[in-house]
Amino acid sequence: MPGVIEKTEELIDVIKQSKEYKSYNELRSFIAHESEIKDRIDHFRHDLFVLQNTAGDHREDFEKLHQEYRDILDDTQVMEYFSAEAALIHMFRDIYDRLGSAVELDLSFLGEVKELNL
């Protein structure tokens, strides 16, 4: 296992040197120092998470949510932060997918998972 840990540390270093991580980290630092904006972002994310993980048709609720948080959603730096975060998450998802398919972990017991309610 020491070799795996060593390679994991190397991967962490490569991720931290990536443009995706650097961009995200720079914007995250900016947002962290803007407490009012950070609070609004956190509330928006919470409300969005709840909507996305609740069964039903929420088109009107999504529209109301976007109206309620229009101030931050129209902020260029906030949207750049969301985009940078999405790029980093995409990188992580790609890494997880590659690891999962290479290791061939037997997850057949899951069957076809259609929906996760957290």
LOLUMSE-193532 format. One record per residue (C-alpha): x, z, y negated. Coordinates in steps of 0.001 Angstrom, whole numbers, plus 500000, padded with zeros to 6 digits. Example, Ala and Ser with C-alpha at 12.3 -4.5 7.8 and 13.67 -1.06 7.14 Angstrom:
<pts>
512300507800504500513670507140501060
</pts>
This chain:
<pts>
500000500000500000502877500465497522503191496671497260499493496370496405499790499052493717502855497324492269501054493963492124498006495660490594500214497068487835501640493573487290498118492160487036497201494833484485500253493872482413499338490170482596495753490942481551496960493035478607499153490128477473496337487586477734494769486131474595491358487262475868492401490897476074494350490857472813491423489328470955488965491793472476491202494789471810491790493815468186488066493413467537487229496573469500489632498540467304487995497154464173484499498005465445485604501510466501486613502270462905483247501144461551481106504026462822477792502733461447478301499291463009479548500880466262476415503037466455474166500009465879476034498025468545475704500895471030471968501246470378471485497475470681473376497369473965471393500286475357468063498717474425469159495314475745470360496857479016467028498616479522465094495385478889467322493331481175466911495824483997463164496290483763460867494023485725458420491843483842458205489246481129459979490602478076460169487551475823458349489319472995460430492451473507463646490414473298462430488816470078461579492235468610464978493527469682466747490629467957464707491217464806465441494951464844469193494340465170469403491193463048471847492956460695474552493233463347473653490014465159474222488090461917477600489786461381480400487329462202482848489994463374480266491618465638479501488259467233483232487562467616483522490960469323480656490117471708482267486731472448485686488284473063484133490870475340482248488159477251485499486209477738487217489314479111484288490060481430484375486442482613488084486881483434487338490072485397484474488388487249486756485502488207489381487957489484486776489899491486485318486691492924488753485466493992489627488809495563486300489007497341486477485523498798490143485849499786489687489164501573486508488042503358484864491458503265481772491494505512478807492122503234476235490476505491474346493776505707473179493171502143471171490129503135469960488150500174469963490455497168467504489093494630467329491857492077469189495035491234467271497735489421469721500250488043
</pts>
